Amino acid sequence: MERTYDIFEKHPDGSMIWRVTIDGHEPAIAKLRELAAKTSNELQVLHLPTKALIATMNQKAAQS
């Protein structure tokens, strides 16, 4: 059975907005790439039952 993943978009003010739920690791990564091409905001793939962060795209570098 495939795991279900959720993709969230993190806005500059720190708020997180849910974008989509996807079944399967590979489809989730493909959707992450698709969404990342359309925004400069950070996107995260999460497995909510375990609270595991699976992947991140468009992550801003930490400023000193």
C-alpha positions in Angstrom: 0.0 0.0 0.0 1.3 3.4 -1.0 1.7 6.2 1.6 -0.3 9.4 1.3 1.6 12.6 1.2 0.5 16.2 1.5 2.2 19.2 -0.2 2.2 22.5 1.6 3.4 25.9 0.3 5.2 28.2 2.8 4.7 31.9 2.3 7.2 34.6 3.2 5.2 35.5 6.3 5.6 31.9 7.6 2.1 30.8 6.9 1.6 27.3 5.4 -1.1 26.6 2.9 -2.1 23.0 1.9 -1.9 22.5 -1.8 -2.7 18.8 -2.6 -2.8 15.2 -1.2 -1.0 12.6 -3.4 -0.8 8.8 -3.1 2.7 7.4 -3.6 6.3 8.8 -3.2 7.1 9.2 -6.9 3.9 11.0 -7.8 4.3 13.3 -4.8 7.8 14.3 -5.9 6.6 14.8 -9.5 3.8 17.1 -8.2 6.3 18.9 -6.0 8.5 19.7 -9.0 5.5 20.8 -11.0 4.3 23.2 -8.3 7.8 24.5 -7.6 8.1 25.6 -11.3 5.0 27.8 -10.7 6.0 29.6 -7.5 9.1 31.0 -5.7 7.7 30.0 -2.3 9.0 27.1 -0.4 7.1 23.8 -0.9 7.2 20.8 1.4 6.1 17.2 1.0 5.0 15.8 4.3 3.8 12.4 5.5 1.4 13.7 8.2 0.8 10.5 10.2 4.5 10.3 11.0 5.1 14.1 10.7 8.0 13.3 8.4 9.4 15.9 6.0 10.0 14.0 2.8 11.2 16.7 0.4 11.5 20.5 0.1 11.9 22.8 -3.0 12.5 26.5 -3.4 13.9 26.7 0.1 15.4 30.1 0.9 19.0 30.2 2.2 19.1 31.3 5.9 20.2 34.9 6.3 22.7 35.9 8.9 
